[in-house]
Amino acid sequence: MTGRMIEFQSAPGWLPRKRRVYAIGDIHGCARQLRDLHRQIRADLTARPGSIPLLVHLGDYIDRGPDSSGVLELLAGKMPAPTINLRGNHEIAMAEALTGDAAAATDWLVAGGEATLQSWGADPKAPETWSAQIPASHRTVLARLDPYHEEGGYAFAHAGIRPGIALRAQSEHDLTTIRQPFLSSEADHGHIVVHGHTPKFAPEIRDNRIGIDTAAVFGGPLTCLVLEEDRLGFLYA
């Protein structure tokens, strides 16, 4: 899919007047689709001016897909709007692998790290060389990832939150890896949680959360959630 006009519907949360948030789910090396979504965001901002925009990438920029290096290069460049990049579990796995821990390196390769290394021209069989192959601009992107973001009535986290715990008290492990009991919870979390991590082939809108990992690396679209005041819509690539 190459994009379409935004069709808005009622949202479970709210943003202040004139605030517009674009949130993009798990990218996993799908640089072509990310480039397309950024193009669509620029076009939307041109067609519908007057908003105060923010772009949130939800993490998992790397691994499995064909061009992790290209994704990080895009994130290191000029964005369509002021941008916040969140940390995903795959970025954590890579960071642990680069410490020299053999078990962590093996775990990362199994999780899709081999594709990331190959996108940098690194040899997956020579872990002692991996760090030297990462461009400085990519290191900067990875060093500046945030654990979560709050905006109006929404909270943005890679995987979700643990029910019953305040957002600022959430552990990094839960923010980046949780599925249950978060996915089945009907609790009021204090925010509508916008998350990725659990792939579906279409966005999932619940009363207390919105899931936007639409399995781009497995053949689904890469999805951008568009939030404005009390409504939401989607862009796809």
TORKOL-511406 format. One line per field, with one value per residue: x, y, z of N, C-alpha, C in turn. Coordinates in pm, 1 decimal. Atoms other than C-alpha are relative to their C-alpha. Layout:
N
n_east: c(X:...) .
n_north: c(Y:...) .
n_up: c(Z:...) .
ca_east: c(X:...) .
ca_north: c(Y:...) .
ca_up: c(Z:...) .
c_east: c(X:...) .
c_north: c(Y:...) .
c_up: c(Z:...) .
END
This chain:
237
n_east: c(84.3:-83.3:54.8:133.9:49.8:30.6:140.6:-1.4:106.8:-9.3:-112.5:25.0:-73.3:10.7:-117.5:36.5:37.5:-103.9:-109.0:16.4:-106.4:-16.7:-73.5:-31.7:-28.5:-126.2:-51.4:-78.0:-79.1:81.5:-33.2:81.3:131.5:-14.2:-18.5:131.9:82.4:-49.2:49.3:142.8:14.0:-30.7:112.2:114.1:-26.9:17.1:142.3:80.9:-90.3:57.7:-14.0:-130.4:-19.4:-102.2:-14.4:-53.1:-31.9:23.0:-108.1:-28.2:-39.8:-98.5:15.3:92.6:30.3:-108.6:-83.9:-7.9:-90.0:76.1:94.1:-74.4:-43.3:115.8:21.7:-108.7:15.4:105.1:129.7:113.6:51.4:-74.0:7.8:-45.3:-24.6:3.4:-85.6:65.1:-77.8:-107.9:-112.3:-62.0:-72.6:-121.6:-91.9:-57.2:-89.7:-122.0:-86.0:-96.3:55.8:20.4:138.8:81.9:-24.8:74.4:143.1:32.0:-0.9:121.2:114.6:0.8:-113.2:-86.6:40.4:-48.9:-144.8:-24.9:33.6:-117.3:-117.0:-74.5:-0.8:68.4:-84.1:-115.1:58.7:-99.6:-5.3:132.4:10.6:-73.1:72.6:120.6:-28.2:15.3:135.1:91.4:-25.8:64.4:144.2:24.8:-33.6:94.4:135.5:73.9:75.2:143.7:35.2:136.7:52.0:143.3:56.2:-65.8:-136.0:-59.4:-104.3:-21.3:79.1:115.0:-31.1:55.6:117.9:-4.4:-124.3:-7.2:-84.3:-139.1:-59.1:-10.2:-136.0:-36.0:34.7:142.5:26.4:-51.9:25.5:121.7:122.0:98.3:147.1:37.9:86.1:135.5:51.0:104.8:-16.2:-29.7:-141.7:-28.0:-24.0:15.7:-137.8:-29.7:-111.7:-27.3:-57.9:82.4:45.0:128.3:-2.6:79.1:-3.5:91.9:47.6:76.5:35.1:-114.8:-125.9:3.2:-116.4:-26.5:-96.8:79.9:-78.6:-60.1:-109.7:59.0:86.9:107.1:-38.9:-53.3:115.2:-13.5:120.4:9.8:87.4:33.2:107.3:74.0:17.6:-119.2:0.6:-121.0:-70.7:-62.6:-96.7) .
n_north: c(-119.3:-117.8:-114.1:-43.6:-110.0:42.5:9.3:-14.2:55.5:-39.5:60.9:21.9:-98.4:-139.2:-86.0:-142.8:-60.9:-25.2:98.0:115.8:97.3:113.0:106.6:107.8:126.4:71.8:-18.9:121.4:-0.9:-29.3:-140.0:-51.6:-35.8:-114.9:-116.8:-29.7:-61.7:-136.3:-79.5:-22.7:-94.6:-133.2:-39.6:-31.2:-128.6:-103.1:-7.2:-41.6:-77.9:-63.2:83.4:7.5:143.4:80.7:134.8:96.6:135.2:82.9:93.4:113.3:-53.8:90.8:146.0:78.9:-58.0:-8.5:-119.8:-67.4:-113.7:-105.3:-56.4:-87.7:-115.6:-89.0:-59.1:-94.1:-112.1:-98.2:61.1:-81.5:-78.5:31.5:145.9:76.7:140.6:84.8:118.4:129.4:112.3:37.7:-90.4:46.1:123.5:-36.7:-63.7:105.0:79.5:-75.6:-3.9:109.7:119.0:98.9:45.3:-109.4:-7.5:109.9:-31.3:-104.8:59.0:80.7:-91.8:-74.8:-91.2:26.5:-88.9:-133.7:-1.3:4.0:-130.6:-83.8:62.7:68.1:145.6:54.5:99.0:-66.8:-100.6:-97.8:-108.0:-59.2:-139.8:-87.6:-11.6:-81.2:-141.7:-87.7:-58.1:103.3:10.9:-114.1:30.2:107.1:-46.9:-102.8:55.1:-22.6:117.5:-20.5:-141.2:-38.2:-110.2:-10.4:118.7:118.9:39.1:76.0:91.7:99.9:121.9:-23.6:-25.5:96.5:-59.7:-26.6:-68.3:-131.7:-1.4:-35.1:108.4:119.6:47.0:4.3:132.2:2.5:-95.4:48.3:141.5:56.6:34.4:20.0:-14.8:-127.1:8.6:42.4:-83.1:-98.3:-104.0:-137.7:-20.1:-141.9:-45.4:99.6:39.6:28.0:93.4:95.8:121.4:118.9:-22.4:35.1:-50.1:-122.4:-65.0:51.5:-113.0:37.8:-114.1:-45.1:10.9:7.4:73.4:-36.6:85.9:71.3:109.3:-43.2:88.7:128.8:-17.6:-95.5:-139.4:-81.2:-83.3:-124.6:-49.0:-146.7:-41.2:-142.3:-29.9:118.9:88.6:68.9:57.7:76.9:2.7:130.5:17.8) .
n_up: c(0.0:15.8:-72.1:39.3:-81.2:-135.9:-38.0:-145.3:-81.9:-140.1:-71.1:-142.7:-79.6:42.5:8.2:-2.4:127.1:100.5:-8.4:87.6:-22.8:90.4:-68.8:93.2:-67.9:15.0:134.9:28.1:122.4:119.0:28.3:110.4:-52.6:-88.9:86.7:56.1:-104.0:-22.4:112.7:-21.6:-110.5:54.8:85.9:-85.8:-65.4:101.6:37.4:-115.8:-86.4:-118.0:-118.9:-66.9:19.9:-65.1:54.9:-97.0:47.1:-119.1:-29.5:89.1:130.0:58.6:-4.8:82.9:129.9:98.3:2.7:-129.8:16.2:65.4:-97.3:-91.0:78.6:6.0:-131.6:-24.6:91.3:-24.0:-21.8:45.7:-112.6:-122.4:-10.5:-116.9:32.2:-119.0:-2.0:8.9:-53.1:91.0:-25.1:-124.7:30.6:71.0:-93.9:-84.7:83.3:27.4:-119.0:6.8:-62.7:106.5:-0.7:51.7:144.2:61.9:-9.5:96.5:134.5:13.0:5.0:125.9:7.7:115.0:109.2:-33.7:21.9:143.0:58.1:-25.7:59.4:-106.1:4.9:-117.7:-67.4:-62.0:-90.6:-44.2:98.8:21.7:-42.9:90.9:125.9:-16.5:24.8:-116.8:-2.4:-47.4:-144.3:-64.7:-6.0:-96.4:-134.9:-42.5:-4.1:-124.1:-43.1:24.7:18.2:-35.1:81.2:-22.4:-63.3:53.6:-34.4:108.9:-45.3:103.8:-17.7:-85.7:-140.1:-95.7:-63.6:-143.2:-35.5:60.9:119.4:-31.9:-79.1:83.3:28.1:141.5:50.9:33.5:107.1:128.6:29.4:-58.7:74.4:-106.2:4.7:61.4:118.3:-36.1:-108.5:27.6:-101.3:38.6:-29.5:-17.7:136.3:105.5:31.0:140.3:-9.1:105.5:-56.6:24.5:137.6:59.5:136.4:2.9:-131.2:-100.4:-80.4:-119.2:-83.9:-79.5:73.4:145.6:48.5:139.9:70.0:100.1:59.3:126.6:39.8:37.4:116.1:-24.6:23.3:-109.0:-35.8:-74.5:-66.5:-3.1:-110.1:-5.7:-94.5:-43.7:115.0:49.0:133.9:29.4:127.4:18.4:109.4) .
ca_east: c(0.0:133.1:-85.9:-431.6:-629.1:-679.4:-1023.3:-1081.7:-1290.4:-1359.4:-1060.0:-1054.9:-817.5:-755.0:-490.9:-484.4:-630.5:-408.8:-173.7:-125.2:74.8:197.0:306.0:477.5:491.6:768.1:986.8:1233.9:1454.8:1171.2:1338.2:1139.5:808.8:937.4:1051.0:703.1:530.5:756.9:660.0:291.4:333.4:498.9:215.1:-46.8:120.2:122.8:-239.3:-366.0:-148.8:-198.8:-125.9:157.5:298.6:498.4:629.2:683.3:864.2:778.8:1105.2:1236.6:1405.5:1642.7:1659.8:1485.0:1411.9:1622.9:1765.1:1820.6:2108.1:1876.7:1619.8:1880.0:2009.5:1658.2:1624.6:1959.7:1842.7:1576.6:1240.5:896.6:822.1:980.8:1050.9:1078.9:1231.9:1146.0:1353.6:1243.3:1353.0:1559.8:1767.9:1827.5:1928.1:2177.6:2327.4:2374.1:2531.2:2783.7:2912.8:3103.5:2880.2:2878.2:2532.4:2383.0:2546.1:2394.5:2052.4:2066.1:2159.8:1870.0:1634.1:1726.7:2053.0:2229.5:2026.8:2121.5:2492.4:2481.1:2315.6:2627.8:2859.7:2965.5:3049.0:2798.5:3069.1:3316.0:3153.7:3478.3:3437.8:3072.4:3105.6:3355.2:3111.8:2834.3:2834.3:2866.3:2531.6:2358.5:2524.5:2391.6:2034.6:2058.7:2209.0:1922.3:1621.1:1355.4:1172.6:822.8:643.1:330.5:112.9:-232.3:-443.0:-195.7:116.2:349.4:562.6:716.8:539.4:298.0:286.8:226.7:-128.5:-156.3:186.9:233.3:388.8:700.3:752.0:741.4:1049.7:1237.7:1177.4:799.6:798.5:988.5:871.9:537.5:243.9:38.6:-128.2:-123.7:-290.3:-588.7:-627.9:-944.8:-810.7:-800.3:-425.7:-462.0:-363.7:-458.8:-142.0:-14.8:217.9:374.3:566.8:276.3:222.1:-122.3:-207.2:-431.5:-432.7:-601.8:-814.2:-931.9:-1078.1:-740.7:-480.9:-405.0:-169.7:2.7:259.9:103.3:376.7:555.7:852.8:618.8:437.6:189.4:187.3:393.5:136.5:127.7:-140.8:-256.6:-403.9:-583.3:-792.1:-1064.2:-1016.2:-774.1:-685.9:-413.8:-156.2:-9.2:291.7) .
ca_north: c(0.0:343.5:566.0:726.6:1019.3:1006.6:887.8:1005.2:841.0:904.5:836.5:694.7:970.8:1342.5:1592.8:1968.7:2187.0:2217.6:1941.2:1664.2:1350.0:1099.8:767.5:496.5:133.2:-127.1:-61.8:-354.6:-248.7:-152.3:169.3:200.0:198.4:442.7:681.3:658.0:734.2:1035.0:1157.3:1114.1:1303.0:1593.7:1594.9:1590.4:1881.1:2076.7:1993.4:2063.0:2339.6:2510.9:2220.9:2181.9:1845.5:1575.9:1250.7:951.2:638.4:350.6:154.1:-165.0:16.2:-270.5:-648.3:-896.5:-654.8:-569.3:-226.3:-148.1:78.3:273.0:315.9:459.6:683.7:823.4:880.0:1058.9:1295.8:1562.7:1456.7:1572.1:1717.6:1745.2:1384.8:1155.1:811.0:545.8:244.2:-104.8:-445.6:-501.0:-190.3:-319.0:-661.7:-499.7:-284.4:-592.4:-783.5:-505.1:-534.1:-845.1:-1088.9:-1407.2:-1520.8:-1177.4:-1176.6:-1515.6:-1405.1:-1095.4:-1293.1:-1530.7:-1232.9:-1091.9:-912.4:-1083.1:-878.2:-558.5:-645.1:-725.9:-389.3:-226.8:-458.4:-629.3:-998.3:-1174.8:-1430.7:-1169.6:-997.9:-827.0:-612.8:-518.7:-191.9:-48.7:-98.1:120.3:475.1:754.7:906.6:574.6:550.9:895.6:794.8:480.3:667.8:917.2:684.7:757.7:497.1:648.8:971.6:1139.6:1367.1:1485.3:1181.0:939.6:752.7:608.8:302.8:36.4:-266.1:-123.1:-85.7:-302.9:-236.2:-78.9:88.6:460.4:543.4:698.1:389.7:142.7:-72.6:-60.3:-432.1:-390.1:-82.7:-274.1:-635.8:-669.2:-850.5:-997.5:-887.3:-558.6:-676.2:-834.6:-568.0:-358.5:-128.1:249.4:317.5:692.9:730.7:558.7:359.7:369.3:76.1:-168.0:-491.4:-733.2:-771.8:-775.8:-712.9:-417.3:-155.8:-260.8:4.9:-63.2:161.4:178.3:113.5:136.8:-121.0:-19.2:-290.6:-411.6:-664.0:-464.4:-700.4:-999.2:-855.6:-622.5:-243.6:-2.6:203.0:562.4:656.9:1019.8:1173.8:1510.6:1638.4:1369.6:1181.0:943.8:815.6:616.0:637.3:318.9:224.2) .
ca_up: c(0.0:-87.3:126.5:116.0:248.7:623.5:729.7:1085.1:1355.1:1721.2:1944.3:2297.5:2411.2:2358.4:2257.3:2316.5:2042.9:1732.6:1852.5:1596.2:1674.9:1417.1:1570.5:1366.9:1476.3:1457.2:1151.6:1162.1:874.6:638.8:522.6:200.4:386.2:648.3:375.8:221.9:553.4:611.0:263.7:346.9:674.5:494.0:241.0:518.6:698.4:373.4:290.1:643.6:792.3:1124.6:1360.4:1610.4:1497.0:1671.8:1526.8:1758.7:1640.8:1875.9:1857.3:1695.4:1409.5:1339.6:1282.4:1051.8:767.5:461.9:552.7:920.4:823.8:593.9:871.9:1109.5:832.6:789.3:1164.7:1166.5:892.8:859.5:997.2:874.3:1220.5:1566.0:1659.6:1960.5:1909.4:2167.4:2263.8:2162.0:2282.6:1968.0:2035.9:2389.4:2254.7:2018.2:2293.2:2512.8:2224.2:2167.6:2525.8:2422.8:2610.0:2398.1:2508.3:2436.8:2094.1:2013.6:2136.6:1917.4:1607.6:1669.4:1711.3:1370.2:1436.0:1147.8:898.1:1082.2:1079.7:710.8:638.9:790.6:600.1:925.4:955.0:1184.6:1267.3:1395.6:1696.3:1788.6:1473.8:1508.7:1699.8:1453.3:1164.4:1308.0:1162.4:1416.9:1313.0:1379.6:1721.2:1803.4:1715.9:1927.0:2223.2:2236.5:2255.4:2516.8:2729.5:2683.5:2604.1:2746.2:2534.3:2639.5:2723.7:2561.6:2668.6:2404.8:2482.6:2264.5:2414.7:2670.7:3047.1:3351.3:3476.9:3818.6:3810.8:3745.6:3410.2:3561.3:3778.4:3487.8:3435.2:3107.6:3072.9:3084.4:2859.5:2590.9:2622.7:2802.6:2644.8:2927.6:3146.0:2950.6:2628.6:2799.8:3069.4:3070.3:3342.4:3313.3:3287.0:3328.2:2961.9:2639.4:2569.4:2210.7:2154.0:1911.7:1979.8:1931.2:1555.2:1401.2:1037.2:1124.9:1402.9:1725.0:1895.9:2250.0:2518.4:2697.4:2425.7:2054.2:1899.2:1575.8:1504.7:1180.4:1093.3:823.5:827.9:780.3:479.2:645.3:607.8:812.1:1001.3:1118.4:1369.0:1338.4:1653.4:1667.8:1958.2:2002.8:1674.2:1505.8:1160.7:987.8:711.9:564.0:353.9) .
c_east: c(88.2:-57.4:-137.3:-36.4:-38.8:-150.8:-6.1:-121.1:20.0:111.4:-34.6:69.4:-12.8:138.7:-45.4:-31.2:123.5:119.1:-32.4:119.8:-7.7:84.3:17.1:44.3:131.0:46.5:83.9:66.9:-76.6:15.8:-86.5:-136.5:7.7:16.8:-134.6:-89.4:45.9:-46.4:-148.3:-25.4:28.4:-116.0:-121.3:18.5:-14.6:-147.4:-86.0:88.9:-71.7:11.4:137.9:37.7:109.8:-1.4:63.8:23.5:5.0:108.8:1.6:23.1:79.4:-49.9:-109.8:-18.1:123.0:95.9:-3.1:88.8:-74.3:-100.4:72.0:52.0:-114.2:-22.1:107.9:-12.5:-113.4:-135.7:-112.7:-52.7:93.2:-26.9:50.5:12.6:4.6:88.7:-85.7:88.2:113.7:119.4:73.0:82.6:130.6:102.7:66.3:98.4:133.0:89.5:107.3:-47.1:-40.2:-145.3:-92.5:16.9:-77.0:-148.8:-39.5:-2.2:-126.4:-123.1:-4.2:116.3:90.5:-33.8:48.5:149.2:32.9:-32.1:111.9:125.8:87.2:-15.0:-67.4:84.6:119.5:-47.8:98.0:9.2:-130.3:-4.0:63.8:-74.1:-121.9:33.8:-29.2:-140.1:-102.3:17.4:-71.0:-149.9:-27.8:27.9:-104.0:-144.8:-63.1:-78.8:-150.4:-22.1:-146.0:-43.0:-151.3:-50.5:63.4:137.1:50.7:113.8:15.0:-95.1:-127.8:45.4:-55.7:-117.4:20.1:125.1:4.8:99.9:146.0:69.5:15.4:145.5:26.3:-38.6:-147.0:-31.4:38.9:-36.5:-137.0:-104.3:-112.7:61.0:-48.9:-104.2:-143.9:-63.4:-108.1:7.3:18.1:143.6:34.7:33.6:-49.0:141.4:10.6:128.1:16.8:29.7:-77.7:-62.3:-139.4:6.6:-91.4:11.1:-107.1:-38.9:-86.9:-31.3:120.6:134.1:-25.5:129.2:23.1:121.4:-79.9:87.7:61.2:107.2:-49.4:-99.0:-118.0:44.9:78.2:-104.5:41.3:-137.1:4.6:-104.0:-19.3:-118.9:-71.0:-22.9:132.7:-21.6:132.3:55.1:71.2:102.7:33.6) .
c_north: c(124.9:123.3:38.9:120.1:-53.8:2.5:-1.8:-65.5:47.3:-77.2:-22.2:100.2:139.8:62.3:145.1:51.6:35.7:-95.0:-115.9:-92.0:-109.9:-104.2:-118.5:-123.5:-63.5:-1.2:-118.5:0.1:29.7:147.3:57.4:44.2:121.4:128.3:44.0:66.3:142.8:92.7:33.4:99.6:141.6:50.9:37.8:133.9:116.1:20.0:53.1:76.8:50.6:-80.9:18.9:-148.4:-60.1:-137.2:-89.0:-132.4:-90.9:-103.2:-120.0:49.1:-102.0:-144.5:-52.1:54.5:26.2:116.4:75.3:122.8:117.4:65.1:97.6:123.3:100.3:71.1:101.2:126.0:93.1:-67.8:90.6:95.4:-22.9:-144.7:-50.9:-145.0:-81.1:-122.7:-125.6:-111.3:-41.7:94.6:-38.9:-125.8:29.9:61.2:-103.3:-85.6:70.8:14.7:-107.2:-126.7:-100.3:-46.1:107.3:14.1:-108.8:27.9:104.7:-54.0:-81.1:89.0:84.1:93.1:-22.9:92.4:142.6:10.7:1.6:133.4:101.0:-53.4:-71.2:-151.4:-55.8:-99.7:62.4:109.1:105.3:119.4:78.7:148.6:95.3:23.9:91.8:146.7:86.3:58.1:-100.6:-19.8:112.6:-21.9:-100.1:43.2:96.1:-48.4:20.7:-124.8:9.6:148.6:19.6:119.6:4.7:-122.8:-129.7:-21.2:-89.9:-84.3:-109.8:-117.7:22.8:30.7:-112.8:65.6:19.3:70.2:133.2:0.1:25.2:-105.7:-129.1:-38.8:2.6:-134.7:-6.3:93.5:-54.7:-143.7:-50.9:-36.0:-20.3:39.5:126.7:-17.4:-36.9:87.4:94.9:117.6:137.6:27.8:145.5:68.0:-109.3:-33.7:-34.0:-83.0:-80.5:-135.2:-127.9:12.5:-52.6:51.7:120.9:64.9:-56.3:114.5:-52.3:125.2:56.2:-10.4:-2.6:-67.5:28.4:-71.1:-85.9:-89.8:36.8:-96.6:-138.9:12.6:91.6:140.7:55.3:107.5:122.6:39.4:152.7:37.5:151.3:19.1:-129.1:-97.5:-62.6:-49.7:-69.6:33.0:-133.9:5.3:-147.6) .
c_up: c(0.0:68.0:-52.0:84.3:138.0:21.6:152.7:64.3:143.1:69.1:146.3:90.3:-58.0:-10.1:11.4:-140.5:-83.2:9.0:-92.5:20.6:-105.3:73.8:-94.1:76.8:-41.4:-145.8:-46.7:-137.1:-126.8:-37.4:-110.6:50.5:92.9:-81.3:-59.6:104.2:30.3:-111.7:19.4:113.2:-48.0:-85.7:83.2:68.9:-97.8:-33.7:113.3:98.1:124.1:127.0:61.8:-0.1:87.7:-65.2:106.1:-71.3:122.7:28.1:-91.5:-142.5:-81.1:1.7:-93.6:-140.8:-84.5:17.7:132.7:-7.5:-63.7:92.1:92.7:-71.9:-14.9:133.5:35.7:-84.1:39.3:6.8:-51.7:106.6:118.6:39.9:133.4:-43.5:129.1:-16.9:-6.8:53.3:-93.0:12.8:129.0:-25.3:-72.9:94.5:90.1:-78.4:-21.0:122.5:-3.8:66.7:-107.7:-7.1:-56.7:-150.7:-74.2:0.4:-103.5:-143.1:-24.4:-17.7:-127.2:-18.5:-119.2:-116.7:25.0:-25.9:-148.7:-66.7:23.7:-68.0:101.3:-14.2:124.8:78.9:70.7:94.9:47.7:-96.2:-10.6:31.9:-99.6:-130.6:7.7:-23.4:122.9:7.9:49.6:150.7:74.9:12.9:111.1:143.7:55.8:6.0:137.3:39.6:-29.0:-23.5:39.6:-83.8:16.0:74.8:-44.9:64.2:-112.3:56.7:-103.1:13.7:78.0:141.3:85.6:71.8:150.5:47.0:-74.0:-115.4:33.8:84.8:-79.8:-21.0:-150.1:-61.0:-40.2:-116.7:-136.9:-33.7:42.0:-107.1:102.2:134.2:-71.9:-110.2:33.7:107.9:-50.6:96.6:-64.3:41.5:29.5:-131.2:-94.6:-46.8:-148.6:-3.1:-128.2:62.0:-27.8:-138.5:-28.7:-143.6:-20.0:137.7:93.4:93.7:113.3:81.3:74.7:-72.4:-150.8:-44.4:-147.5:-58.3:-96.8:-87.1:-135.2:-47.5:-40.9:-116.0:19.9:-32.0:118.8:27.1:78.0:53.5:2.4:105.3:-3.0:93.9:42.4:-114.5:-40.6:-142.6:-24.5:-138.7:-8.9:-112.9:-10.6) .
END
